Amino acid sequence: MVLIRDLAQLALTQGYLTIEAENQLRRMLTTTQYDLEDFNAFMTLQLAAMSGGVKQESREFKELEIFGETASGTSH
């Protein structure tokens, strides 16, 4: 069984959080019981994402969408 701390550690090590891992973390946080170590690992991951130490795939897609809308809006 994959634990929250495992997913958080992988993202911290890679410096990248995939959409799949983000969704899995969301599911785990809302549907399973977790301990303090998992919670602390998740909070560490959150802080790293907020400070730019871990990039989020979901944010990259959002930025591309915004850029695409802006680019297409200015070309007309």
HELIX and SHEET records of a PDB file:
HELIX    1   1 ILE A    4  GLN A   14  1                                  11    
HELIX    2   2 ILE A   19  THR A   31  1                                  13    
HELIX    3   3 LEU A   36  SER A   51  1                                  16    
HELIX    4   4 GLU A   57  THR A   74  1                                  18    
SHEET    1   A 2 TYR A  16  LEU A  17  0                                        
SHEET    2   A 2 LYS A  55  GLN A  56  1                                        
END                                                                             
